[in-house]
Amino acid sequence: MKGWSNETLHADYAQSLRIGRLIYDSETEHQRLRVFENDTFGRVLTLDDVVQTTEADNFIYHEMMAHVPILAHGAARRVLIVGGGDGGMAREVLKHASVEHVTMVEIDAGVVAFSQAYLPMLSQGAFDDPRLDLVIADGAAFMRETAGGYDVIIVDSTDPVGPGEVLFTDTFYGHARAALAEGGILVTQNGVPFLQGAELTNTMRAFKALFPDWTCYLATIPSYAGGPMAMGWGSAGTARQTAPEVLRARFEAAGLDTGYYTPEVHLGAFALPGYVRRLMP
């Protein structure tokens, strides 16, 4: 449809967003990047026509990927973000004054450059924070070679096609497990289970072999159509059992102003509907 961005990620399901104004359209070595305006979602970023994030609803994804593991951990000082070139994940992680160092590994410098230019509302100055170390490199290679010691690792990947495919392998998850400090937490983007069930099952099978505590949690993000999104959780510690009153105290102490995350939503996100439970190995 002329004047629409048509996403065809799934074989028998598609969504379209009206392009009010095309702002940026360029093809890099790795992918086609587009930014356009939509009356409902504000500025929209697509990679190869697949919606990655929007101005209006990105807070849901970024809050749930960042605050759930950091507040559950309770003493996270070193955080690794794999992907996240738009800066939204770094924005949320760096809201925690207790986090002393954030390493962000992004494969495509072009994503960072145009996000700073065309989507500054996502990063909100995160790239200028002295605690952020931006590394332009392949995330899988970095994970294989890093000395580790991270309290929280957040895999803010694209879908398992193209450059992002390697971030969904058993080998990558094994290297991530080795890069965690004692009691550390790994969280991953695992798509929409109703439409991408195999993606969640495969990740959970790997997590089951690697972590004593493994599961996923859910968040509903309007621009990721097809139902709630799953976020993988793996840990060798007991952070998922953090008491509600402790989560509330940590949340208030952090002084976070959130649009989706609350300690109650945090706990409820781990209550999985039957069709998602059936995807677990």
Secondary structure as GFF3:
##gff-version 3
##sequence-region A 1 281
A	DSSP	beta_strand	4	10	.	.	.	ID=ss1
A	DSSP	beta_strand	13	18	.	.	.	ID=ss2
A	DSSP	beta_strand	21	27	.	.	.	ID=ss3
A	DSSP	beta_strand	32	38	.	.	.	ID=ss4
A	DSSP	beta_strand	42	47	.	.	.	ID=ss5
A	DSSP	beta_strand	50	54	.	.	.	ID=ss6
A	DSSP	alpha_helix	58	73	.	.	.	ID=ss7
A	DSSP	beta_strand	78	83	.	.	.	ID=ss8
A	DSSP	alpha_helix	88	93	.	.	.	ID=ss9
A	DSSP	beta_strand	101	106	.	.	.	ID=ss10
A	DSSP	alpha_helix	109	118	.	.	.	ID=ss11
A	DSSP	alpha_helix	120	123	.	.	.	ID=ss12
A	DSSP	three_ten_helix	126	128	.	.	.	ID=ss13
A	DSSP	beta_strand	132	136	.	.	.	ID=ss14
A	DSSP	alpha_helix	139	145	.	.	.	ID=ss15
A	DSSP	beta_strand	150	156	.	.	.	ID=ss16
A	DSSP	three_ten_helix	162	168	.	.	.	ID=ss17
A	DSSP	alpha_helix	170	179	.	.	.	ID=ss18
A	DSSP	beta_strand	180	189	.	.	.	ID=ss19
A	DSSP	alpha_helix	197	210	.	.	.	ID=ss20
A	DSSP	beta_strand	213	219	.	.	.	ID=ss21
A	DSSP	beta_strand	229	235	.	.	.	ID=ss22
A	DSSP	three_ten_helix	239	241	.	.	.	ID=ss23
A	DSSP	alpha_helix	244	254	.	.	.	ID=ss24
A	DSSP	alpha_helix	263	268	.	.	.	ID=ss25
A	DSSP	alpha_helix	274	277	.	.	.	ID=ss26
###
